[in-house]
Amino acid sequence: MTDLIRLSLTTVNAPDAIALARFYAEITGGVAKGDERWALVEGPNGDIGFQQIDDYRPPTWPDGEVGMQMHLEFLVDDLEATGARVLAAGATRFEHQPNADHCFVYADPAGHPFCLSQWGVPRVGD
């Protein structure tokens, strides 16, 4: 026995778990499994869980009336190309972009902010 703690999954609240899982499966190249109450995306770089919440209220970022709760960060090579892909999948891009030199902030179909980021990606000339 050991006292090692390992993260196994991040679970996101949603009004419809499988609908949100399908969105994230589409943008990450993963596979969505489950139903409207509980779903999972098995992705190429990790899994994300989704649970249906009856009184789900989407975050109101950046004003914070309903707190952000959490957000997911996705590392990408091309901000414009991946941005176009997530928009086509049903995301919306926030007008407020606090780090537009390396990161774009979007909302998923349930309103959760998520980022496409080049933070940590080696840049030409580095």
The first five atom37 places (N, CA, C, CB, O) and aatype in JSON, in Angstrom:
{
  "aatype": [12, 16, 3, 10, 9, 1, 10, 15, 10, 16, 16, 19, 2, 0, 14, 3, 0, 9, 0, 10, 0, 1, 13, 18, 0, 6, 9, 16, 7, 7, 19, 0, 11, 7, 3, 6, 1, 17, 0, 10, 19, 6, 7, 14, 2, 7, 3, 9, 7, 13, 5, 5, 9, 3, 3, 18, 1, 14, 14, 16, 17, 14, 3, 7, 6, 19, 7, 12, 5, 12, 8, 10, 6, 13, 10, 19, 3, 3, 10, 6, 0, 16, 7, 0, 1, 19, 10, 0, 0, 7, 0, 16, 1, 13, 6, 8, 5, 14, 2, 0, 3, 8, 4, 13, 19, 18, 0, 3, 14, 0, 7, 8, 14, 13, 4, 10, 15, 5, 17, 7, 19, 14, 1, 19, 7, 3],
  "atom_mask": [
    [1, 1, 1, 1, 1],
    [1, 1, 1, 1, 1],
    [1, 1, 1, 1, 1],
    [1, 1, 1, 1, 1],
    [1, 1, 1, 1, 1],
    [1, 1, 1, 1, 1],
    [1, 1, 1, 1, 1],
    [1, 1, 1, 1, 1],
    [1, 1, 1, 1, 1],
    [1, 1, 1, 1, 1],
    [1, 1, 1, 1, 1],
    [1, 1, 1, 1, 1],
    [1, 1, 1, 1, 1],
    [1, 1, 1, 1, 1],
    [1, 1, 1, 1, 1],
    [1, 1, 1, 1, 1],
    [1, 1, 1, 1, 1],
    [1, 1, 1, 1, 1],
    [1, 1, 1, 1, 1],
    [1, 1, 1, 1, 1],
    [1, 1, 1, 1, 1],
    [1, 1, 1, 1, 1],
    [1, 1, 1, 1, 1],
    [1, 1, 1, 1, 1],
    [1, 1, 1, 1, 1],
    [1, 1, 1, 1, 1],
    [1, 1, 1, 1, 1],
    [1, 1, 1, 1, 1],
    [1, 1, 1, 0, 1],
    [1, 1, 1, 0, 1],
    [1, 1, 1, 1, 1],
    [1, 1, 1, 1, 1],
    [1, 1, 1, 1, 1],
    [1, 1, 1, 0, 1],
    [1, 1, 1, 1, 1],
    [1, 1, 1, 1, 1],
    [1, 1, 1, 1, 1],
    [1, 1, 1, 1, 1],
    [1, 1, 1, 1, 1],
    [1, 1, 1, 1, 1],
    [1, 1, 1, 1, 1],
    [1, 1, 1, 1, 1],
    [1, 1, 1, 0, 1],
    [1, 1, 1, 1, 1],
    [1, 1, 1, 1, 1],
    [1, 1, 1, 0, 1],
    [1, 1, 1, 1, 1],
    [1, 1, 1, 1, 1],
    [1, 1, 1, 0, 1],
    [1, 1, 1, 1, 1],
    [1, 1, 1, 1, 1],
    [1, 1, 1, 1, 1],
    [1, 1, 1, 1, 1],
    [1, 1, 1, 1, 1],
    [1, 1, 1, 1, 1],
    [1, 1, 1, 1, 1],
    [1, 1, 1, 1, 1],
    [1, 1, 1, 1, 1],
    [1, 1, 1, 1, 1],
    [1, 1, 1, 1, 1],
    [1, 1, 1, 1, 1],
    [1, 1, 1, 1, 1],
    [1, 1, 1, 1, 1],
    [1, 1, 1, 0, 1],
    [1, 1, 1, 1, 1],
    [1, 1, 1, 1, 1],
    [1, 1, 1, 0, 1],
    [1, 1, 1, 1, 1],
    [1, 1, 1, 1, 1],
    [1, 1, 1, 1, 1],
    [1, 1, 1, 1, 1],
    [1, 1, 1, 1, 1],
    [1, 1, 1, 1, 1],
    [1, 1, 1, 1, 1],
    [1, 1, 1, 1, 1],
    [1, 1, 1, 1, 1],
    [1, 1, 1, 1, 1],
    [1, 1, 1, 1, 1],
    [1, 1, 1, 1, 1],
    [1, 1, 1, 1, 1],
    [1, 1, 1, 1, 1],
    [1, 1, 1, 1, 1],
    [1, 1, 1, 0, 1],
    [1, 1, 1, 1, 1],
    [1, 1, 1, 1, 1],
    [1, 1, 1, 1, 1],
    [1, 1, 1, 1, 1],
    [1, 1, 1, 1, 1],
    [1, 1, 1, 1, 1],
    [1, 1, 1, 0, 1],
    [1, 1, 1, 1, 1],
    [1, 1, 1, 1, 1],
    [1, 1, 1, 1, 1],
    [1, 1, 1, 1, 1],
    [1, 1, 1, 1, 1],
    [1, 1, 1, 1, 1],
    [1, 1, 1, 1, 1],
    [1, 1, 1, 1, 1],
    [1, 1, 1, 1, 1],
    [1, 1, 1, 1, 1],
    [1, 1, 1, 1, 1],
    [1, 1, 1, 1, 1],
    [1, 1, 1, 1, 1],
    [1, 1, 1, 1, 1],
    [1, 1, 1, 1, 1],
    [1, 1, 1, 1, 1],
    [1, 1, 1, 1, 1],
    [1, 1, 1, 1, 1],
    [1, 1, 1, 1, 1],
    [1, 1, 1, 1, 1],
    [1, 1, 1, 0, 1],
    [1, 1, 1, 1, 1],
    [1, 1, 1, 1, 1],
    [1, 1, 1, 1, 1],
    [1, 1, 1, 1, 1],
    [1, 1, 1, 1, 1],
    [1, 1, 1, 1, 1],
    [1, 1, 1, 1, 1],
    [1, 1, 1, 1, 1],
    [1, 1, 1, 0, 1],
    [1, 1, 1, 1, 1],
    [1, 1, 1, 1, 1],
    [1, 1, 1, 1, 1],
    [1, 1, 1, 1, 1],
    [1, 1, 1, 0, 1],
    [1, 1, 1, 1, 1]
  ],
  "atom_positions": [
    [[0.85, -1.19, 0.0], [0.0, 0.0, 0.0], [0.88, 1.24, 0.0], [-0.96, 0.01, 1.22], [2.01, 1.23, 0.49]],
    [[0.32, 2.3, -0.57], [1.03, 3.57, -0.65], [0.03, 4.7, -0.45], [1.77, 3.72, -2.0], [-1.18, 4.52, -0.6]],
    [[0.54, 5.87, -0.1], [-0.35, 7.02, 0.06], [-0.35, 7.92, -1.18], [0.05, 7.83, 1.29], [-0.74, 9.09, -1.11]],
    [[0.09, 7.38, -2.29], [0.14, 8.1, -3.56], [-1.28, 8.49, -3.99], [0.82, 7.25, -4.65], [-2.19, 7.66, -3.94]],
    [[-1.46, 9.73, -4.43], [-2.73, 10.21, -4.96], [-2.51, 10.57, -6.42], [-3.27, 11.43, -4.14], [-1.61, 11.34, -6.75]],
    [[-3.33, 10.0, -7.29], [-3.22, 10.26, -8.73], [-4.55, 10.76, -9.25], [-2.76, 8.99, -9.49], [-5.59, 10.15, -8.98]],
    [[-4.54, 11.83, -9.99], [-5.76, 12.33, -10.62], [-6.23, 11.34, -11.67], [-5.53, 13.73, -11.25], [-5.45, 10.91, -12.52]],
    [[-7.5, 10.97, -11.62], [-8.01, 10.02, -12.6], [-8.97, 10.67, -13.59], [-8.69, 8.88, -11.91], [-9.09, 10.2, -14.73]],
    [[-9.67, 11.74, -13.18], [-10.68, 12.3, -14.06], [-11.1, 13.68, -13.55], [-11.91, 11.37, -14.17], [-11.13, 13.91, -12.35]],
    [[-11.41, 14.55, -14.45], [-12.08, 15.81, -14.14], [-13.51, 15.67, -14.64], [-11.34, 17.05, -14.79], [-13.74, 15.27, -15.78]],
    [[-14.47, 16.02, -13.78], [-15.88, 15.91, -14.15], [-16.5, 17.3, -14.19], [-16.64, 15.0, -13.15], [-16.3, 18.11, -13.28]],
    [[-17.24, 17.57, -15.24], [-17.83, 18.87, -15.51], [-19.35, 18.76, -15.39], [-17.41, 19.39, -16.91], [-19.95, 17.82, -15.92]],
    [[-19.97, 19.7, -14.71], [-21.43, 19.76, -14.63], [-22.01, 20.22, -15.96], [-21.89, 20.7, -13.49], [-21.39, 21.01, -16.68]],
    [[-23.2, 19.72, -16.28], [-23.81, 20.05, -17.57], [-25.33, 19.91, -17.48], [-23.25, 19.15, -18.68], [-25.83, 19.17, -16.63]],
    [[-26.06, 20.6, -18.35], [-27.5, 20.38, -18.41], [-27.83, 19.04, -19.09], [-28.17, 21.53, -19.16], [-28.87, 18.46, -18.8]],
    [[-26.96, 18.56, -19.97], [-27.12, 17.29, -20.67], [-25.72, 16.72, -20.86], [-27.87, 17.46, -22.07], [-24.95, 17.2, -21.69]],
    [[-25.39, 15.69, -20.09], [-24.02, 15.17, -20.06], [-23.55, 14.66, -21.42], [-23.91, 14.06, -19.04], [-22.44, 14.99, -21.84]],
    [[-24.35, 13.87, -22.12], [-23.89, 13.29, -23.38], [-23.77, 14.34, -24.47], [-24.83, 12.18, -23.82], [-22.89, 14.24, -25.33]],
    [[-24.64, 15.34, -24.47], [-24.54, 16.4, -25.48], [-23.22, 17.15, -25.33], [-25.74, 17.38, -25.37], [-22.54, 17.43, -26.32]],
    [[-22.85, 17.48, -24.09], [-21.6, 18.19, -23.88], [-20.41, 17.28, -24.14], [-21.53, 18.75, -22.45], [-19.39, 17.72, -24.67]],
    [[-20.52, 16.02, -23.79], [-19.45, 15.06, -24.07], [-19.21, 14.95, -25.57], [-19.78, 13.68, -23.49], [-18.06, 14.86, -26.02]],
    [[-20.28, 14.96, -26.35], [-20.12, 14.87, -27.81], [-19.37, 16.08, -28.37], [-21.5, 14.74, -28.49], [-18.56, 15.95, -29.28]],
    [[-19.65, 17.26, -27.82], [-18.92, 18.47, -28.24], [-17.43, 18.29, -27.99], [-19.45, 19.73, -27.5], [-16.61, 18.49, -28.89]],
    [[-17.07, 17.91, -26.75], [-15.65, 17.77, -26.42], [-15.0, 16.61, -27.16], [-15.49, 17.58, -24.92], [-13.82, 16.69, -27.49]],
    [[-15.74, 15.56, -27.43], [-15.18, 14.46, -28.23], [-14.86, 14.95, -29.63], [-16.17, 13.27, -28.3], [-13.82, 14.6, -30.2]],
    [[-15.75, 15.77, -30.19], [-15.52, 16.3, -31.54], [-14.27, 17.17, -31.59], [-16.73, 17.11, -32.01], [-13.47, 17.03, -32.51]],
    [[-14.09, 18.06, -30.62], [-12.95, 18.98, -30.72], [-11.63, 18.35, -30.3], [-13.21, 20.2, -29.87], [-10.57, 18.85, -30.68]],
    [[-11.67, 17.25, -29.53], [-10.42, 16.64, -29.08], [-10.06, 15.37, -29.84], [-10.5, 16.32, -27.62], [-8.96, 14.84, -29.67]],
    [[-10.96, 14.86, -30.68], [-10.71, 13.6, -31.36], [-10.96, 12.4, -30.47], [0.0, 0.0, 0.0], [-10.46, 11.31, -30.73]],
    [[-11.74, 12.61, -29.42], [-12.06, 11.53, -28.49], [-13.35, 10.83, -28.86], [0.0, 0.0, 0.0], [-13.93, 11.06, -29.93]],
    [[-13.79, 9.96, -27.95], [-15.01, 9.19, -28.13], [-15.92, 9.46, -26.94], [-14.71, 7.67, -28.28], [-15.5, 9.32, -25.79]],
    [[-17.18, 9.84, -27.22], [-18.16, 10.1, -26.16], [-18.95, 8.83, -25.88], [-19.11, 11.26, -26.56], [-19.4, 8.14, -26.79]],
    [[-19.12, 8.54, -24.58], [-19.9, 7.38, -24.14], [-20.78, 7.82, -22.98], [-18.97, 6.19, -23.71], [-20.39, 8.68, -22.2]],
    [[-21.96, 7.23, -22.87], [-22.82, 7.53, -21.74], [-24.22, 7.93, -22.16], [0.0, 0.0, 0.0], [-24.7, 7.54, -23.22]],
    [[-24.86, 8.71, -21.29], [-26.22, 9.17, -21.55], [-26.37, 10.59, -21.02], [-27.27, 8.22, -20.91], [-25.38, 11.23, -20.65]],
    [[-27.61, 11.09, -20.99], [-27.82, 12.49, -20.58], [-27.47, 12.74, -19.12], [-29.26, 12.88, -20.83], [-27.25, 13.89, -18.75]],
    [[-27.42, 11.71, -18.28], [-27.1, 11.88, -16.85], [-25.59, 11.81, -16.57], [-27.82, 10.81, -16.02], [-25.08, 12.58, -15.75]],
    [[-24.88, 10.9, -17.24], [-23.45, 10.74, -17.0], [-22.79, 10.34, -18.31], [-23.18, 9.68, -15.88], [-23.27, 9.44, -19.0]],
    [[-21.7, 10.99, -18.64], [-21.0, 10.68, -19.88], [-19.51, 10.85, -19.69], [-21.5, 11.56, -21.04], [-19.06, 11.49, -18.73]],
    [[-18.76, 10.28, -20.59], [-17.31, 10.31, -20.54], [-16.78, 10.53, -21.95], [-16.74, 9.01, -19.94], [-17.29, 9.96, -22.91]],
    [[-15.76, 11.37, -22.04], [-15.0, 11.47, -23.28], [-13.68, 10.77, -23.03], [-14.79, 12.97, -23.74], [-12.9, 11.18, -22.16]],
    [[-13.43, 9.72, -23.8], [-12.13, 9.08, -23.78], [-11.33, 9.74, -24.88], [-12.22, 7.52, -23.98], [-11.56, 9.51, -26.07]],
    [[-10.38, 10.58, -24.47], [-9.62, 11.36, -25.42], [-8.21, 10.85, -25.6], [0.0, 0.0, 0.0], [-7.72, 10.06, -24.8]],
    [[-7.55, 11.31, -26.66], [-6.2, 10.86, -26.93], [-5.18, 11.33, -25.88], [-5.77, 11.34, -28.3], [-4.1, 10.75, -25.77]],
    [[-5.51, 12.37, -25.12], [-4.59, 12.9, -24.12], [-5.17, 12.9, -22.72], [-4.17, 14.29, -24.49], [-4.61, 13.53, -21.82]],
    [[-6.27, 12.21, -22.51], [-6.9, 12.16, -21.21], [-8.41, 12.13, -21.35], [0.0, 0.0, 0.0], [-8.96, 12.39, -22.42]],
    [[-9.07, 11.81, -20.25], [-10.52, 11.67, -20.24], [-11.17, 12.82, -19.48], [-10.92, 10.33, -19.62], [-10.56, 13.41, -18.58]],
    [[-12.42, 13.13, -19.85], [-13.21, 14.14, -19.16], [-14.57, 13.54, -18.88], [-13.33, 15.47, -20.01], [-15.19, 12.95, -19.78]],
    [[-15.05, 13.67, -17.64], [-16.38, 13.2, -17.29], [-17.38, 14.34, -17.3], [0.0, 0.0, 0.0], [-17.0, 15.5, -17.14]],
    [[-18.65, 14.02, -17.49], [-19.73, 15.0, -17.5], [-20.9, 14.44, -16.71], [-20.16, 15.37, -18.95], [-21.29, 13.29, -16.91]],
    [[-21.45, 15.27, -15.81], [-22.62, 14.84, -15.05], [-23.73, 15.86, -15.2], [-22.27, 14.65, -13.56], [-23.5, 17.07, -15.16]],
    [[-24.95, 15.35, -15.38], [-26.11, 16.21, -15.56], [-26.52, 16.77, -14.2], [-27.28, 15.43, -16.23], [-26.59, 16.05, -13.21]],
    [[-26.8, 18.07, -14.18], [-27.24, 18.78, -12.98], [-28.59, 19.42, -13.3], [-26.19, 19.85, -12.52], [-28.7, 20.18, -14.26]],
    [[-29.61, 19.12, -12.51], [-30.96, 19.63, -12.78], [-31.05, 21.15, -12.79], [-31.91, 19.1, -11.77], [-31.71, 21.72, -13.65]],
    [[-30.39, 21.81, -11.85], [-30.49, 23.27, -11.76], [-29.24, 23.95, -12.31], [-30.73, 23.7, -10.3], [-28.81, 24.99, -11.81]],
    [[-28.64, 23.35, -13.35], [-27.42, 23.89, -13.94], [-27.61, 25.33, -14.39], [-26.97, 23.02, -15.11], [-28.57, 25.65, -15.09]],
    [[-26.69, 26.19, -13.99], [-26.65, 27.58, -14.45], [-25.28, 27.81, -15.06], [-26.93, 28.6, -13.28], [-24.27, 27.61, -14.38]],
    [[-25.2, 28.24, -16.3], [-23.9, 28.43, -16.93], [-23.14, 29.59, -16.29], [-24.06, 28.68, -18.43], [-23.75, 30.55, -15.81]],
    [[-21.83, 29.5, -16.28], [-21.02, 30.61, -15.77], [-21.25, 31.88, -16.6], [-19.52, 30.24, -15.77], [-21.6, 31.8, -17.78]],
    [[-21.06, 33.01, -15.98], [-21.17, 34.3, -16.69], [-19.82, 34.98, -16.64], [-22.29, 35.21, -16.06], [-19.62, 35.94, -15.89]],
    [[-18.9, 34.48, -17.42], [-17.55, 35.03, -17.49], [-17.52, 36.12, -18.54], [-16.51, 33.93, -17.82], [-18.15, 35.94, -19.59]],
    [[-16.86, 37.22, -18.35], [-15.96, 37.51, -17.23], [-16.61, 38.25, -16.06], [-14.82, 38.3, -17.71], [-15.91, 38.56, -15.09]],
    [[-17.92, 38.55, -16.11], [-18.49, 39.38, -15.04], [-18.6, 38.65, -13.7], [-19.86, 39.86, -15.45], [-18.58, 39.3, -12.66]],
    [[-18.71, 37.33, -13.7], [-18.67, 36.57, -12.46], [-19.96, 36.51, -11.68], [0.0, 0.0, 0.0], [-19.96, 36.04, -10.54]],
    [[-21.09, 36.98, -12.24], [-22.36, 36.87, -11.51], [-22.61, 35.42, -11.13], [-23.54, 37.43, -12.36], [-22.97, 35.12, -9.99]],
    [[-22.43, 34.51, -12.09], [-22.37, 33.08, -11.8], [-20.92, 32.69, -12.04], [-23.39, 32.22, -12.71], [-20.42, 32.79, -13.16]],
    [[-20.24, 32.25, -11.0], [-18.81, 32.0, -11.07], [-18.4, 31.03, -12.17], [0.0, 0.0, 0.0], [-19.19, 30.18, -12.6]],
    [[-17.15, 31.16, -12.62], [-16.63, 30.32, -13.69], [-16.6, 28.85, -13.27], [-15.24, 30.79, -14.1], [-16.72, 27.98, -14.13]],
    [[-16.43, 28.55, -12.01], [-16.38, 27.2, -11.47], [-15.08, 26.5, -11.84], [-17.56, 26.4, -11.98], [-14.4, 26.0, -10.95]],
    [[-14.73, 26.46, -13.06], [-13.5, 25.86, -13.57], [-13.44, 26.14, -15.06], [-13.43, 24.32, -13.28], [-14.43, 26.55, -15.66]],
    [[-12.29, 25.92, -15.64], [-12.23, 25.95, -17.09], [-11.15, 24.98, -17.55], [-11.95, 27.38, -17.62], [-10.21, 24.68, -16.81]],
    [[-11.29, 24.51, -18.76], [-10.34, 23.57, -19.34], [-9.39, 24.33, -20.25], [-11.05, 22.45, -20.12], [-9.78, 25.28, -20.92]],
    [[-8.14, 23.9, -20.26], [-7.11, 24.48, -21.12], [-6.67, 23.42, -22.11], [-5.91, 25.01, -20.28], [-6.34, 22.3, -21.73]],
    [[-6.65, 23.78, -23.38], [-6.2, 22.87, -24.43], [-5.0, 23.5, -25.13], [-7.34, 22.56, -25.44], [-5.07, 24.64, -25.6]],
    [[-3.91, 22.76, -25.19], [-2.7, 23.2, -25.86], [-2.84, 22.96, -27.35], [-1.45, 22.47, -25.29], [-3.17, 21.86, -27.78]],
    [[-2.6, 24.0, -28.15], [-2.76, 23.9, -29.61], [-1.55, 24.48, -30.32], [-4.05, 24.63, -30.06], [-0.8, 25.28, -29.76]],
    [[-1.38, 24.07, -31.56], [-0.29, 24.61, -32.38], [-0.71, 25.86, -33.13], [0.18, 23.55, -33.36], [0.09, 26.79, -33.29]],
    [[-1.96, 25.9, -33.59], [-2.44, 26.99, -34.44], [-3.74, 27.54, -33.86], [-2.64, 26.51, -35.91], [-4.78, 26.9, -33.96]],
    [[-3.68, 28.73, -33.26], [-4.86, 29.31, -32.62], [-5.99, 29.58, -33.62], [-4.48, 30.61, -31.93], [-7.16, 29.33, -33.3]],
    [[-5.67, 30.07, -34.78], [-6.71, 30.4, -35.76], [-7.39, 29.14, -36.3], [-6.12, 31.21, -36.92], [-8.62, 29.09, -36.36]],
    [[-6.62, 28.13, -36.68], [-7.2, 26.91, -37.24], [-8.03, 26.16, -36.21], [-6.09, 26.0, -37.79], [-9.14, 25.72, -36.52]],
    [[-7.52, 26.01, -34.99], [-8.29, 25.3, -33.98], [-9.48, 26.13, -33.52], [-7.41, 24.94, -32.78], [-10.53, 25.59, -33.17]],
    [[-9.32, 27.45, -33.53], [-10.45, 28.32, -33.2], [-11.59, 28.14, -34.18], [0.0, 0.0, 0.0], [-12.75, 28.06, -33.77]],
    [[-11.28, 28.07, -35.45], [-12.32, 27.85, -36.47], [-13.0, 26.5, -36.25], [-11.71, 27.92, -37.89], [-14.21, 26.37, -36.43]],
    [[-12.22, 25.49, -35.88], [-12.78, 24.16, -35.67], [-13.72, 24.11, -34.48], [-11.66, 23.15, -35.47], [-14.78, 23.48, -34.57]],
    [[-13.37, 24.76, -33.35], [-14.26, 24.72, -32.19], [-15.52, 25.55, -32.43], [-13.53, 25.22, -30.94], [-16.59, 25.22, -31.92]],
    [[-15.4, 26.64, -33.2], [-16.59, 27.42, -33.55], [-17.54, 26.59, -34.41], [-16.19, 28.71, -34.3], [-18.75, 26.62, -34.2]],
    [[-16.99, 25.85, -35.36], [-17.82, 25.0, -36.21], [-18.5, 23.89, -35.41], [-16.97, 24.38, -37.33], [-19.58, 23.42, -35.78]],
    [[-17.88, 23.47, -34.31], [-18.44, 22.41, -33.46], [-19.51, 22.93, -32.51], [-17.34, 21.74, -32.66], [-20.22, 22.14, -31.89]],
    [[-19.65, 24.27, -32.38], [-20.69, 24.83, -31.53], [-20.22, 25.74, -30.41], [0.0, 0.0, 0.0], [-21.04, 26.2, -29.61]],
    [[-18.93, 26.01, -30.33], [-18.41, 26.94, -29.32], [-18.71, 28.37, -29.75], [-16.89, 26.74, -29.11], [-19.02, 28.64, -30.91]],
    [[-18.6, 29.28, -28.8], [-18.65, 30.71, -29.11], [-17.4, 31.35, -28.52], [-19.96, 31.38, -28.54], [-16.91, 30.95, -27.47]],
    [[-16.9, 32.36, -29.22], [-15.7, 33.05, -28.76], [-16.12, 34.26, -27.94], [-14.79, 33.47, -29.96], [-16.97, 35.05, -28.37]],
    [[-15.52, 34.41, -26.76], [-15.81, 35.56, -25.93], [-15.21, 36.82, -26.56], [-15.26, 35.36, -24.51], [-14.15, 36.77, -27.19]],
    [[-15.9, 37.93, -26.38], [-15.36, 39.2, -26.84], [-14.12, 39.57, -26.02], [-16.43, 40.32, -26.73], [-13.12, 40.02, -26.57]],
    [[-14.2, 39.38, -24.71], [-13.08, 39.67, -23.81], [-12.0, 38.6, -23.97], [-13.55, 39.73, -22.33], [-12.25, 37.42, -23.71]],
    [[-10.81, 39.0, -24.39], [-9.69, 38.09, -24.6], [-8.48, 38.65, -23.85], [-9.37, 37.9, -26.13], [-7.71, 39.44, -24.41]],
    [[-8.29, 38.26, -22.58], [-7.24, 38.86, -21.77], [-5.81, 38.48, -22.15], [-7.46, 38.51, -20.36], [-4.87, 39.18, -21.77]],
    [[-5.62, 37.4, -22.9], [-4.26, 36.95, -23.26], [-4.2, 36.58, -24.74], [-3.83, 35.75, -22.39], [-3.66, 35.53, -25.09]],
    [[-4.73, 37.43, -25.59], [-4.89, 37.1, -27.0], [-3.57, 36.88, -27.74], [-5.65, 38.2, -27.68], [-3.57, 36.39, -28.87]],
    [[-2.45, 37.22, -27.13], [-1.17, 36.97, -27.78], [-0.81, 35.47, -27.79], [-0.06, 37.76, -27.1], [0.0, 35.04, -28.61]],
    [[-1.42, 34.69, -26.89], [-1.1, 33.26, -26.83], [-2.29, 32.37, -26.47], [0.0, 33.04, -25.84], [-2.13, 31.15, -26.35]],
    [[-3.48, 32.95, -26.28], [-4.61, 32.17, -25.78], [-5.93, 32.82, -26.18], [-4.53, 32.02, -24.24], [-6.11, 34.03, -26.03]],
    [[-6.86, 32.0, -26.69], [-8.2, 32.49, -26.99], [-9.19, 31.77, -26.07], [-8.56, 32.25, -28.49], [-9.06, 30.58, -25.82]],
    [[-10.18, 32.51, -25.57], [-11.17, 31.98, -24.64], [-12.5, 31.82, -25.36], [-11.32, 32.9, -23.4], [-12.99, 32.73, -26.03]],
    [[-13.08, 30.63, -25.21], [-14.35, 30.27, -25.83], [-15.31, 29.77, -24.76], [-14.15, 29.19, -26.93], [-14.9, 29.48, -23.63]],
    [[-16.58, 29.68, -25.11], [-17.57, 29.02, -24.27], [-18.03, 27.76, -25.0], [-18.79, 29.97, -23.94], [-18.29, 27.79, -26.2]],
    [[-18.13, 26.66, -24.26], [-18.68, 25.45, -24.85], [-20.2, 25.61, -24.95], [-18.3, 24.18, -24.01], [-20.73, 26.61, -24.47]],
    [[-20.92, 24.67, -25.55], [-22.36, 24.82, -25.71], [-23.15, 24.96, -24.4], [-22.89, 23.66, -26.46], [-24.28, 25.44, -24.42]],
    [[-22.56, 24.55, -23.26], [-23.23, 24.72, -21.96], [-22.77, 25.98, -21.25], [-22.97, 23.5, -21.07], [-23.21, 26.25, -20.13]],
    [[-21.9, 26.76, -21.89], [-21.47, 28.04, -21.33], [-20.17, 28.01, -20.54], [0.0, 0.0, 0.0], [-19.75, 29.06, -20.06]],
    [[-19.52, 26.86, -20.38], [-18.25, 26.81, -19.65], [-17.14, 27.45, -20.47], [-17.88, 25.35, -19.3], [-16.96, 27.09, -21.64]],
    [[-16.4, 28.38, -19.9], [-15.24, 28.9, -20.61], [-14.18, 27.81, -20.76], [-14.65, 30.12, -19.87], [-13.98, 26.99, -19.86]],
    [[-13.51, 27.81, -21.89], [-12.34, 26.96, -22.09], [-11.35, 27.72, -22.96], [-12.72, 25.59, -22.74], [-11.74, 28.62, -23.71]],
    [[-10.09, 27.36, -22.85], [-9.05, 28.08, -23.56], [-8.35, 27.19, -24.56], [-8.05, 28.66, -22.59], [-8.08, 26.01, -24.3]],
    [[-8.05, 27.77, -25.71], [-7.1, 27.19, -26.65], [-5.84, 28.02, -26.46], [-7.63, 27.21, -28.16], [-5.86, 29.24, -26.65]],
    [[-4.76, 27.37, -26.11], [-3.59, 28.11, -25.68], [-2.32, 27.6, -26.34], [-3.45, 28.04, -24.19], [-2.17, 26.41, -26.64]],
    [[-1.41, 28.52, -26.55], [-0.07, 28.18, -26.98], [0.94, 28.39, -25.86], [0.32, 29.01, -28.2], [2.15, 28.35, -26.08]],
    [[0.42, 28.61, -24.65], [1.28, 28.76, -23.49], [2.13, 27.51, -23.34], [0.46, 29.03, -22.21], [1.59, 26.41, -23.24]],
    [[3.43, 27.67, -23.33], [4.31, 26.53, -23.17], [4.71, 25.86, -24.46], [0.0, 0.0, 0.0], [5.56, 24.97, -24.46]],
    [[4.1, 26.26, -25.59], [4.49, 25.7, -26.88], [5.76, 26.39, -27.33], [3.35, 25.86, -27.94], [5.81, 27.62, -27.37]],
    [[6.8, 25.63, -27.67], [8.01, 26.3, -28.17], [7.69, 27.13, -29.4], [9.11, 25.26, -28.5], [7.02, 26.67, -30.32]],
    [[8.19, 28.35, -29.41], [7.95, 29.25, -30.53], [9.2, 29.3, -31.4], [7.57, 30.66, -30.03], [10.32, 29.1, -30.92]],
    [[9.01, 29.58, -32.67], [10.13, 29.71, -33.59], [11.07, 30.77, -33.05], [9.64, 30.07, -35.03], [10.64, 31.88, -32.71]],
    [[12.34, 30.44, -32.97], [13.33, 31.38, -32.48], [13.62, 31.23, -31.0], [0.0, 0.0, 0.0], [14.57, 31.84, -30.5]],
    [[12.83, 30.44, -30.26], [13.07, 30.25, -28.81], [14.18, 29.22, -28.6], [11.77, 29.78, -28.07], [14.53, 28.92, -27.46]]
  ]
}
